Amino acid sequence: MAGTSNYSNMLAQVAVILRAVSGIGEVHTAQRLSRDWAQFISQFTKDGVLNGWTISRRAASETYLTNRESERRHSFVIRGFYGVQDDDVQHSEETFQDLVEAVCDAFRADYDLNGACEMHGPIQVRVVDYRMFGGVFCHYAELEVAAQELLDTGA
């Protein structure tokens, strides 16, 4: 259909790539909310570890290339939360940092989101920090990937 964005398919493919990363945990294609803390935390827990990721679109911009074609860039934000564990057995910062790098590697290996867009730019790691998440002290990362698509303006 002329002029129709492929946003939903791009979002789905970002999730497919993210879910394929070893050790990634729970992946959601939207921000999750709940009035019940236990239910909220359970949405981000896998194998007994708080390890969850969300994907949302931060922005989209469009530029006319010709009177028949435009370029649309979608900025997808990927947020990761991973429960802090720091004792004699496990140092979760190393695990989380490796996980962030594995996500970057996965996107680097797939330049067009499995064919859902023309191309995407290199994934950017915008924030790596600590946050409280549902009352749990967590590692936090915010990554951003810009996906580009060409649209027929129908003119």
C-alpha positions in Angstrom: 0.0 0.0 0.0 1.5 3.4 -1.0 2.8 5.4 1.8 2.2 2.7 4.5 4.9 2.4 7.1 6.4 -1.0 8.0 6.7 -0.1 11.7 4.9 -3.2 13.2 7.1 -5.6 11.2 10.3 -3.7 12.1 9.3 -3.8 15.8 8.6 -7.6 15.5 12.0 -8.2 13.9 13.8 -6.2 16.6 12.2 -8.6 19.1 13.2 -11.6 17.0 16.8 -10.5 16.9 16.9 -9.7 20.6 15.2 -13.0 21.6 17.9 -14.9 19.7 20.7 -13.6 21.9 21.8 -16.3 24.3 20.8 -15.5 27.9 18.6 -12.5 27.0 15.7 -13.2 29.4 12.2 -11.9 28.9 11.6 -9.6 25.9 8.5 -7.3 25.5 7.6 -5.2 22.5 6.2 -2.5 24.8 6.7 -1.0 28.2 5.0 -3.2 30.8 3.0 -1.8 33.7 1.1 -3.3 36.6 -0.4 -2.2 39.9 0.9 -5.5 41.5 4.7 -5.5 42.1 4.9 -9.3 42.2 3.1 -9.5 38.8 5.2 -6.7 37.4 8.5 -8.4 38.4 7.3 -11.8 37.2 7.1 -10.3 33.6 10.8 -9.6 33.7 12.0 -12.8 35.5 13.4 -15.8 33.7 15.0 -18.8 35.4 14.8 -17.1 38.8 16.8 -14.0 37.7 15.3 -10.6 37.0 16.4 -10.3 33.3 14.0 -8.4 31.2 14.1 -6.2 28.1 11.6 -3.8 26.5 11.4 -2.4 23.0 9.6 0.8 22.1 9.8 3.5 19.5 11.2 6.8 20.8 10.7 8.8 17.6 10.2 8.7 13.8 11.3 11.3 11.3 10.6 11.5 7.6 12.3 13.3 4.7 11.0 13.6 1.2 13.6 12.3 -1.3 11.5 13.0 -4.4 7.9 13.9 -5.1 7.2 10.1 -5.1 9.4 8.8 -2.4 10.3 9.6 1.2 12.7 8.1 3.8 11.4 7.4 7.3 13.7 6.7 10.2 12.4 4.9 13.3 14.4 5.2 16.5 13.8 2.0 18.6 14.9 2.1 22.2 15.8 -1.2 23.8 16.0 -1.2 27.6 17.5 -4.0 29.6 17.2 -4.7 33.4 19.2 -7.4 35.1 19.2 -8.1 38.9 22.4 -7.2 40.7 24.3 -10.1 42.2 27.7 -9.4 43.7 29.1 -12.0 46.0 31.9 -14.7 46.0 30.0 -16.7 43.4 28.7 -14.3 40.9 29.5 -10.8 39.7 26.5 -9.8 37.6 28.1 -6.7 36.1 30.4 -8.8 33.9 27.4 -11.0 32.9 25.3 -7.9 32.1 28.0 -6.1 30.2 28.6 -9.3 28.1 24.9 -9.5 27.4 24.9 -5.9 26.2 27.8 -6.7 23.8 26.0 -9.8 22.6 22.9 -7.7 21.7 25.2 -5.3 19.8 26.8 -8.2 17.9 23.4 -9.6 17.0 22.3 -6.3 15.4 25.6 -5.8 13.7 25.1 -9.2 12.0 21.7 -8.2 10.6 21.7 -4.9 8.8 18.1 -4.9 7.6 16.1 -6.4 10.5 15.5 -9.7 8.6 14.4 -7.7 5.6 11.9 -5.5 7.4 13.7 -2.3 6.6 16.2 -0.9 4.0 18.9 -0.8 6.7 19.5 0.2 10.2 22.3 2.2 11.7 24.8 0.7 14.2 23.2 0.1 17.5 24.2 2.7 20.1 24.6 2.0 23.8 23.3 5.2 25.3 23.3 4.3 29.0 24.7 1.6 31.2 23.9 2.2 34.8 22.1 1.0 38.0 18.5 1.5 38.6 15.8 0.4 41.0 13.3 -1.6 39.1 10.1 -2.7 40.9 12.0 -2.5 44.2 14.9 -4.6 42.9 18.4 -3.1 42.5 19.3 -3.8 38.8 21.8 -3.2 36.1 20.2 -1.0 33.4 21.1 -0.4 29.8 19.5 1.7 27.1 20.3 0.9 23.6 19.1 2.6 20.4 18.8 1.5 16.9 17.6 3.6 14.0 15.8 1.7 11.2 15.3 3.3 7.8 12.6 2.6 5.3 11.6 4.0 1.9 8.0 4.9 1.3 6.1 5.6 -1.8 4.3 8.9 -1.2 1.6 8.1 -3.8 2.0 11.5 -5.5 
